[in-house]
Amino acid sequence: MMLEKISKLLKTGQPNNIELAYELRSSAQISLWPLERGIKDLLYLAHTQPAIACDDLYLGQLCHLLHEVVALSIRNPQLQQIPEQLAFMPNLRILEIYQAPIQQLPDSLKELQQLKSLSIRDTAITEISVSVLALKNLQTLTLDANPKLQNLPNFLDELPNFKSLRISHDLAPIVPKGDFEIVFL
């Protein structure tokens, strides 16, 4: 529970909140290492823009840098799920997940309020979760080579800035109706 409170504080990236988190950690005598390790694991899995070399960074530095990340590309054939630490990147605008056997999107996806482009290619994903509905700035969704994906979300038209659905031809029979462009890949 205490680690969750600290995690929420660190998401803001403000220096006083990071200092407060360290004080909470000291008083509760818990380790922030699992949180730091999770963030580093996410960065090792991905290519970021701007590039982040995270080996020698500690948690406070990482939390400040993650606010600068605007693009993230995750490609890992062994990856079973996307780490929840994705939520530490509130300014992320482009997220690309490909060649990863993930079966679902993380709940932390809804925290990415600045996300404009989401690309999911060559995964084992079975559905697009309702958490995508929280992405009010999403403009483009790309779904290609996801053989287990059997349904497309009907709520895309509810996203105020949504403009383009880019999908593979095999999904043509289940294209949802809406006022957006449909591009077949």
N, C-alpha and C positions, 0 to 999 in steps of 0.2 A: 504494500500500500504506500509506504513512504517513497519507494523507488518510483512509483507512478506519479506522485506529487512532484518529485524532483524532475521527472521527465517532462511534465507539463510546464514547469518553470523554465526549463532549458529551451523549450520550443520557441519561446519569445526571443531568445538571443540577446536580450538586454543585459548589460554587464551587472547591474544590481541583482537581477534574477539569478544569474550564474553564481554570483557571490553568495546569495541566499541559499541556493541549492547546495553549495559546498558546506555552508554552515549547518544546514539540515543534515547533511551526510555525516558531519563530524559529531553532532549532538546525538544522532540516532545510531552512530557507529555502523553504518552500512557502507557497502562498497559501490562505487559508481562504475567500476570496471566492466560489469556486464553491459551497461548502457553504452559506454565508450567502445567496447568490443563490437557491439551490434552495429554502431554507426560505421566503424572502420570496415566491418565485413561488407556492409552495403556498398561502401566506396570501392572496396577491392573488386566487387562484382561488376562495377559499372565504369563507364567513361563519363566524366562530368565536363561541363563547360561552364565556367572556367575550370581548368584542370586542378585537381587537389591532390597533392602528395601528402598522405595522412600518416605515414609511419611514425614520424617524430612528434606528432601533435597530441596534446592532451584534450580532454573532453571540452573544456571551456573554449579552446581555440577552434575545435571542430564545430561547435555550435555556432560560433560567429561566422565561420566560413560557409557553412551549409546554407545560410541565408542568401549567399551570393550565387548559388548554383541555379542556373536557368534551364539547363538541358541535361538530361540523364539518359544514358543508353545502357540497358542491361541485357547482356548475352551470356548465358551460361547453361550448357547442356545438362549439368547436374543439379541445377537450382529447382527445388520443389516448391518453394513459396517466396514471395517478395517480402523482405523484412519490413516490419512495421515502422522502422526508423525513417522510412520515406517521409513521414510527417514532419521531420526536422528540416525539410526543404520547402518552406512556404512560398518561395518565389519561383519555383519550378514552373516553366512554361511548356517544355517539351519533354515527354516521357515516352521512351521507346523500349519495349520489352520484346525480345525475339530469341528464337532458338533456346527456349527454356521450357521444361515440361511442367510449368505451373498449372494448377487446375482452377485457381480462382484469384481474383484481384484482392489485395489487402484492404481491410477496412480503413486504414490510414489514408487511402486514396482520396477520401472526401475532404481531407485537410489541405489538399493542394488547390486552393482557391484561385490561383493565377494560371493554372494549367490551360493551355490553348490547344495542344495537340497530343493525342494519346494514340500510340501505335502498338498493336498487339499482333505479332506475327510468329507463326510456327511455334505454337504453344499447345498445351493440352487443356486449355480453358474450356469450360463447359457452358458458361453463361457470363453475361456482362451484368455485374451486380448493380443494385439500385443506388449504391454509393456514388455512381457516376452522375446521378441526378443532382448531387451537391456541387458539381463542377460548373458553376454558372458562367465561366469564361471559356468553356470548351467550345472550340470551333470545328475541329476535325477529329474524327475517329476512324482509324484504319484497322481493319480486321482481315487478315490474310493468312492462309495456310494454317487454320485452326480446325483440324478435322473433327474434333469433338464438340465444337460449337454448333448447336442445333437451333437456337433461337436468337433473334436479335431484339434488343430492348425496344419497347413501344413508346418509351418516354423521351426519346431523343428530341422530338418536336417541342417538348417542354423546356428544353435548355435555351435560354434567351439569346445566346450568341452562336448557336450551332449552325454551321453552314455546309459541311461536307461529310458524307459517309463514304469511305473508300473500302470496298469489300471484294472478296474473291468471287468468281463466277458461281461457285457452288452454293453460295448463299442467296443468289438471285430470287429463288422462290419464296423466301421469307423476309424480304425487304419490308421494313415498316413504312407506313405512310407518313409523310411529313413535308414541310416546306424547306427542304434542303437538297443540295446536289447529291446525286448518287454516282460514284465512279467505280466501274468494275476494273479490277486489276488482272 
